[in-house]
Amino acid sequence: MKYKNASDVLPNDLVEELQKYVQGEFLYIPIKERKKHKAVTEYKIELEKRNNRLYKMHLEGMSNEQLAKNFSLAQSSVRRIIVSQRRRFEVMSEIIKSLLPCWNLQNEKAKQIYGTVWQIGEDYVLKTYSDIKSLKRNILINSHLESMGIPVTKVLSTTDGKLFVEKENQFFFVSTKLSGSNIVNLKFSSKIALTMGEIIAKLHIAFDSLEDKLELWDNSFLDEMNGWVKDSFEKSGWQNIEKVEYEQVVNNLEKSYDKLPVGLIHRDVHFGNFLFNNGEFSGYIDFDLSQKNIRIFDLCYFVLSVLSEQEKFQIEREKWFDFVKNVFAGYNKILPLKLIEKESAVYVMECIELLFLAFFDGQQDVTLAKSTYAVFEFIKSNERRITKAIS
């Protein structure tokens, strides 16, 4: 242990006070246990969040080699984490096995393919929910789109004619499994970017025809920014962003918000929710968050999802600008964008990143909050270039 002269590290008045009790002897100052325990707890929380992210990416199809590279771990460590995380879902797996007879699928094997999704045999998928409203929303939209010939899953009724089953405060439904899978490792090309823009536009057109048939959540992105997002930052004392910077970004969006076209949107547009079979688009999935909102949100959210996971998709930031250009061009080809949408897109992107920053802030996820703010800064410093690519 290294000893220090108290006069070198403590104020003179404190040294004089100590000299009333001890002089010319060694004095050990113990570490506060509370701080020590707090540091250990925070470290464990961060490890758990990292392990959850790693397992999610494993389920999406990322190889152990790539996971090891992304998380700076040995492949043996990756395997241990995957086994440990898999054990956490063993109880849910048993519950699912007990429910399969409800759909006369008791002879099929259940395999987890996502955090809340299990593949049942070769032809079906079971999904779990804790929120019944999200479940009903997904079933309703799937049913309407399926009746229109849009490539979505078909919900199966149970043997007694129900669309879902409830057990232990969880809700379960089974649907057909679409052919193909989501893209895990993206090889950038203008073709895939144009295609994705067209795919999103076609979904919006299908949504437009359903607007008078569905009563969905009528949401406002601007109200979210001025509501729970702002409240979250205030609660944390604006530790991850300055209040002035936040208000500037929201004000930029507010200037044009009332002029932006509104319609039904997917609200969770990323490669994980679009399936491809042999390079050809094969279907849309996951309408849990679908709502009425500004339509430009889906496009902005999608291009940001690729930027936020650039290591996963191995896209250089320079190529991302071309990706943005072609996604918007593909959308505009099918469903023309208004000038105000093109001009406001970068502000929508900035606000989306702040929305995620507030979420991770509330979750006390330091790692993701830090990376989210880095993406926000990148968007903000490249406003002109992004707007030029879109225009």
C-alpha positions in Angstrom: 0.0 0.0 0.0 1.3 3.4 -0.9 1.4 6.0 1.9 0.9 9.8 1.3 1.8 12.8 3.5 -1.5 14.2 4.7 -0.2 17.8 4.2 0.1 17.0 0.5 -3.5 15.9 -0.1 -5.6 17.5 2.6 -6.5 21.1 3.5 -4.5 22.7 6.2 -7.5 23.1 8.6 -8.3 19.4 8.2 -4.7 18.4 8.9 -4.7 20.6 12.1 -7.9 19.0 13.2 -6.4 15.5 12.7 -3.3 16.4 14.6 -5.5 16.8 17.7 -6.0 13.0 17.6 -2.8 11.6 16.0 0.6 12.9 15.1 3.6 11.2 13.4 1.8 7.9 12.9 0.3 6.1 9.9 -3.5 6.5 9.5 -5.6 4.3 7.2 -8.6 5.9 5.5 -11.0 3.1 4.6 -13.0 3.0 1.3 -16.7 3.8 1.7 -18.4 0.4 1.3 -21.5 2.1 -0.2 -19.6 3.5 -3.1 -17.8 0.2 -3.6 -21.0 -1.8 -3.7 -22.7 0.8 -6.0 -19.8 0.5 -8.5 -20.1 -3.3 -8.4 -23.9 -3.2 -8.9 -23.6 -0.8 -11.8 -21.0 -3.0 -13.4 -23.3 -6.0 -13.1 -26.2 -4.1 -14.6 -24.1 -3.1 -17.6 -22.9 -6.7 -18.1 -26.5 -7.9 -18.0 -27.5 -5.4 -20.6 -24.6 -6.3 -22.8 -25.4 -10.0 -22.6 -29.1 -9.3 -23.5 -27.9 -7.4 -26.6 -25.5 -10.2 -27.6 -28.2 -12.9 -27.2 -30.6 -10.8 -29.3 -28.1 -10.5 -32.1 -27.4 -14.3 -31.8 -31.1 -15.0 -32.3 -31.1 -12.7 -35.3 -28.5 -15.0 -36.9 -25.2 -13.3 -36.3 -22.3 -15.7 -36.0 -20.3 -16.2 -32.9 -17.2 -15.0 -34.7 -18.9 -11.7 -35.6 -20.4 -11.4 -32.1 -16.9 -11.8 -30.6 -15.6 -9.1 -32.8 -18.4 -6.7 -32.1 -18.3 -7.1 -28.3 -14.5 -7.6 -28.1 -14.8 -11.0 -26.5 -13.3 -14.4 -27.1 -15.6 -16.8 -28.9 -15.6 -19.1 -25.9 -17.0 -16.2 -23.8 -19.7 -15.6 -26.4 -20.7 -19.3 -26.2 -21.0 -19.1 -22.4 -23.2 -16.0 -22.6 -25.5 -17.6 -25.1 -25.9 -20.8 -23.0 -26.5 -18.7 -19.9 -29.1 -16.5 -21.6 -30.8 -19.5 -23.2 -31.3 -21.0 -19.7 -33.2 -17.9 -18.7 -35.9 -18.7 -21.2 -36.3 -22.3 -20.2 -39.4 -21.6 -18.0 -41.1 -19.8 -20.9 -40.2 -22.7 -23.2 -42.0 -25.1 -20.9 -45.1 -22.8 -20.8 -45.1 -22.7 -24.6 -44.9 -26.5 -24.9 -47.9 -26.8 -22.6 -49.9 -24.4 -24.8 -49.2 -26.0 -28.2 -52.1 -28.4 -28.0 -54.4 -25.3 -28.1 -53.5 -25.1 -31.8 -53.1 -28.9 -32.2 -49.4 -28.4 -32.6 -48.3 -30.6 -29.7 -46.1 -32.8 -31.9 -44.1 -29.8 -33.2 -40.7 -28.6 -31.7 -40.5 -25.1 -30.4 -37.3 -23.1 -31.0 -36.6 -19.6 -29.9 -35.7 -17.3 -32.8 -36.1 -13.9 -31.0 -36.6 -12.6 -27.5 -40.4 -13.1 -27.7 -40.7 -15.3 -30.7 -40.5 -19.1 -31.1 -40.6 -21.1 -34.3 -43.0 -24.0 -34.1 -42.0 -26.8 -36.4 -41.2 -25.6 -39.9 -44.4 -23.7 -40.7 -45.5 -21.7 -37.7 -44.4 -19.0 -35.4 -45.6 -18.3 -31.8 -45.2 -14.8 -30.3 -45.6 -13.8 -26.6 -46.9 -10.5 -25.3 -47.3 -8.8 -21.9 -49.4 -6.1 -23.4 -52.8 -7.3 -24.8 -53.3 -4.0 -26.7 -50.2 -4.6 -28.8 -51.2 -8.2 -29.5 -54.7 -7.2 -30.6 -53.2 -4.4 -32.8 -50.8 -6.8 -34.5 -53.6 -9.4 -35.1 -56.0 -6.8 -36.5 -53.5 -5.3 -38.9 -52.3 -8.7 -40.1 -55.8 -9.8 -40.8 -56.7 -6.8 -42.8 -53.4 -6.8 -44.8 -53.7 -10.5 -45.4 -57.2 -10.1 -46.8 -55.7 -7.6 -49.3 -53.1 -10.0 -50.5 -50.2 -8.2 -48.8 -47.4 -10.6 -47.8 -48.0 -10.9 -44.1 -48.4 -13.8 -41.7 -51.8 -15.4 -41.2 -53.0 -15.8 -37.6 -54.2 -19.3 -36.6 -57.3 -19.8 -34.5 -57.1 -22.2 -31.5 -59.1 -25.5 -31.6 -61.9 -23.7 -29.8 -61.9 -20.7 -32.2 -59.9 -18.1 -30.2 -57.2 -15.9 -31.8 -54.9 -15.9 -28.7 -54.3 -17.7 -25.4 -53.6 -16.2 -22.0 -51.5 -17.9 -19.3 -49.7 -16.4 -16.2 -50.4 -12.8 -17.3 -48.8 -13.5 -20.8 -50.6 -13.6 -24.1 -49.7 -15.9 -27.0 -50.8 -16.3 -30.6 -49.6 -18.5 -33.5 -49.3 -17.5 -37.1 -48.0 -19.0 -40.3 -44.3 -18.6 -41.0 -43.4 -16.6 -44.1 -40.7 -17.8 -46.4 -37.3 -16.2 -46.1 -35.6 -14.5 -43.2 -34.4 -11.0 -42.2 -31.1 -9.6 -43.4 -28.4 -10.0 -40.8 -25.2 -8.9 -42.8 -26.0 -6.2 -45.3 -23.9 -5.9 -48.4 -24.5 -2.3 -49.5 -25.8 -1.7 -52.9 -28.0 1.0 -54.5 -30.4 -1.7 -55.5 -31.2 -2.9 -52.0 -31.6 0.7 -50.8 -34.0 1.5 -53.7 -35.9 -1.7 -53.0 -36.3 -0.9 -49.4 -37.7 2.5 -50.2 -40.2 1.0 -52.5 -41.2 -1.7 -50.0 -41.9 1.0 -47.3 -43.9 3.1 -49.8 -46.1 0.1 -50.8 -46.8 -0.7 -47.1 -47.9 3.0 -46.6 -50.2 2.7 -49.6 -51.7 -0.4 -48.2 -52.1 1.3 -44.8 -53.9 4.3 -46.5 -56.6 2.0 -47.8 -57.1 0.7 -44.3 -57.3 4.0 -42.5 -61.1 4.1 -42.4 -61.3 0.4 -41.3 -58.9 0.5 -38.3 -59.1 2.5 -35.1 -55.5 2.7 -34.1 -53.5 4.9 -31.8 -53.5 8.5 -33.2 -50.1 9.6 -32.0 -48.0 12.8 -32.4 -44.2 12.5 -32.6 -44.0 16.2 -31.6 -46.1 15.6 -28.5 -43.8 12.8 -27.5 -40.8 15.0 -27.8 -42.5 17.7 -25.7 -43.9 15.1 -23.3 -42.3 12.0 -21.9 -39.0 12.6 -23.8 -38.5 16.0 -22.2 -39.7 14.7 -18.8 -37.1 11.9 -18.9 -34.3 14.4 -19.5 -35.5 16.7 -16.8 -35.7 13.8 -14.4 -32.1 12.9 -15.0 -31.0 16.5 -14.7 -30.1 16.7 -18.4 -27.0 14.6 -17.9 -26.8 13.3 -21.5 -27.7 16.4 -23.4 -27.9 20.1 -22.7 -31.4 21.6 -22.4 -30.6 24.4 -24.9 -29.5 21.9 -27.5 -32.6 19.8 -27.0 -34.9 22.7 -27.3 -33.2 23.9 -30.5 -33.7 20.5 -32.2 -37.4 20.2 -31.2 -38.1 23.8 -32.3 -36.6 23.0 -35.7 -39.1 20.1 -36.1 -42.0 22.2 -34.7 -41.7 24.8 -37.4 -42.8 22.4 -40.1 -44.6 19.7 -38.1 -48.2 20.7 -38.9 -47.4 20.7 -42.6 -46.1 17.1 -42.7 -48.4 14.4 -44.1 -49.9 12.1 -41.6 -51.1 8.5 -42.0 -50.8 5.0 -40.6 -47.2 3.9 -40.2 -45.3 0.8 -39.1 -43.3 2.7 -36.5 -40.6 0.0 -36.1 -39.1 -0.2 -39.6 -35.7 -2.0 -39.6 -34.3 -5.0 -41.5 -35.5 -7.3 -38.8 -39.1 -6.7 -39.7 -38.7 -7.3 -43.5 -38.2 -10.8 -44.8 -36.2 -11.8 -47.9 -36.1 -15.2 -49.7 -33.2 -15.7 -52.1 -32.7 -11.9 -52.4 -36.4 -11.2 -53.1 -38.7 -9.5 -50.6 -41.1 -12.0 -49.1 -43.1 -10.2 -46.3 -43.7 -7.7 -43.6 -43.9 -8.6 -39.9 -44.4 -7.1 -36.5 -47.1 -4.4 -36.3 -47.1 -4.0 -32.5 -46.3 -0.3 -32.6 -48.3 0.7 -35.7 -50.1 4.0 -35.3 -51.2 7.1 -37.0 -48.3 9.6 -37.2 -46.2 11.5 -39.7 -45.3 9.2 -42.5 -41.7 10.4 -42.9 -41.0 8.9 -39.5 -40.8 5.3 -41.0 -38.2 6.4 -43.6 -36.1 8.3 -41.1 -36.3 5.5 -38.6 -35.2 2.9 -41.1 -32.1 4.7 -42.4 -31.1 5.5 -38.8 -31.4 1.8 -37.8 -28.7 1.0 -40.4 -26.4 3.8 -39.1 -26.9 2.9 -35.5 -25.9 -0.7 -36.2 -23.2 0.0 -38.8 -20.8 -2.6 -37.3 -23.5 -5.2 -37.6 -24.2 -4.3 -41.2 -20.6 -3.3 -42.0 -21.6 -0.1 -43.7 -19.1 2.8 -43.7 -20.5 6.2 -42.8 -19.6 7.6 -46.2 -21.6 4.9 -47.9 -24.5 5.6 -45.6 -25.2 8.9 -47.3 -25.7 7.1 -50.6 -27.9 4.6 -48.8 -30.1 7.4 -47.6 -30.3 8.9 -51.0 -31.5 5.7 -52.6 -34.0 4.7 -49.9 -35.7 8.1 -50.3 -35.5 7.8 -54.1 -37.1 4.4 -54.0 -39.9 5.6 -51.8 -40.4 8.8 -53.9 -40.7 6.6 -57.0 -43.8 4.8 -55.6 -45.2 7.5 -53.3 -44.0 11.0 -54.0 -42.7 13.0 -51.1 -43.6 16.6 -50.5 -40.8 19.2 -50.4 -41.5 19.9 -46.8 -40.9 16.3 -45.9 -37.5 16.2 -47.6 -36.5 19.5 -45.9 -37.7 18.3 -42.5 -36.3 14.7 -42.6 -33.0 15.6 -40.9 -34.9 17.2 -38.0 -37.1 14.1 -37.6 -33.9 12.0 -37.6 -32.4 14.1 -34.8 -35.5 13.9 -32.7 -35.7 10.1 -33.2 -32.2 9.8 -31.8 -33.2 12.0 -28.9 -36.2 9.8 -28.3 -33.9 6.8 -28.0 -31.5 8.8 -25.9 -34.3 9.5 -23.4 -35.3 5.8 -23.4 -31.8 4.5 -22.7 -31.4 7.4 -20.1 -34.5 6.1 -18.3 -33.1 2.5 -18.5 -29.8 3.7 -17.1 -28.1 2.0 -20.1 -24.9 4.1 -20.2 -23.4 2.3 -23.1 -26.4 2.7 -25.5 -27.0 6.2 -24.3 -23.4 7.1 -25.2 -23.6 5.5 -28.7 -27.0 7.1 -29.4 -25.7 10.6 -28.6 -22.8 9.9 -30.9 -25.2 9.1 -33.8 -27.2 12.3 -32.9 -24.1 14.4 -33.1 -23.2 12.8 -36.5 -26.6 13.6 -37.9 -26.5 17.2 -36.5 -23.0 17.9 -37.9 -24.1 16.6 -41.4 -27.5 18.3 -41.7 -26.8 19.9 -45.1 -25.3 16.8 -46.6 -28.2 14.6 -45.5 -30.8 17.1 -46.8 -28.9 17.3 -50.1 -28.9 13.5 -50.4 -32.6 13.4 -49.9 -33.4 16.2 -52.2 
